[in-house]
Amino acid sequence: MITASVAPNLVDLALLRLTLSHIESKHFKVAPQIPLEVLLVLSANQGSLRLSELYRRVRATQAAVRLHLRSLEMLELVDEGIDPSDRRARRIFLTPKGVANVRRYAEDSMRVMAQLGPEKAMHDA
């Protein structure tokens, strides 16, 4: 799982990315980056969510999320299984490979943001 030192930054990154994605969609009429959002939302939620909750948090259509989930499963980044607390519900889990990829993404993103620095980021805003 993700280490404690990365987790708070990763949650912030996931929330920032989701917010920016929806702003981009609103102003530029482009689709959000659903696969990345799925991975970040799962990571920000201890690596798994019920399928219904994932649909809600990604804020995309069920069909769009389901399509991208299949791709992520083929890449072995996520897996679908039965929710242990309710055997009727489906749950999506990050695989170890998915966790590693999200960790690398977060580290690379943090490096880029650190290079900008607070003054540069505020100046460009």
LINGI-V451789 format. One record per backbone hydrogen bond with DSSP energy under -0.5 kcal/mol. NH is the residue of the N-H (numbers start at 0). CO is the residue of the C=O. Records with the same first field share a line. If there is no record, write none. Layout:
BEGIN
NH=CO / CO
END
This chain:
BEGIN
5=2
6=2
7=3
9=5
10=6
11=7
12=8
13=9
14=10
15=11
16=12
17=13
18=14
19=15
20=16
21=17
22=18
23=19
24=20
25=21
26=22
27=23
28=24
29=23
33=31
36=32
37=33
38=34
39=35
40=36
41=37
42=38
43=39
44=40 / 41
45=42
46=41
47=41 / 44
48=91
50=89
53=49
54=50
55=51
56=52
57=53
58=54
59=54
64=60
65=61
66=62
67=63
68=64
69=65
70=66
71=67
72=68
73=69
74=70
75=72
76=71
77=71
78=92
80=90
82=85 / 88
85=82
88=85
90=80
91=48
92=78
93=46
94=76
98=94
99=95
100=96
101=97
102=98
103=99
104=100
105=101
106=102
107=103
108=104
109=105
110=106
111=107
112=108
113=109
114=110
115=111
116=112
119=115
120=116
121=117
122=118
123=119
124=120
END
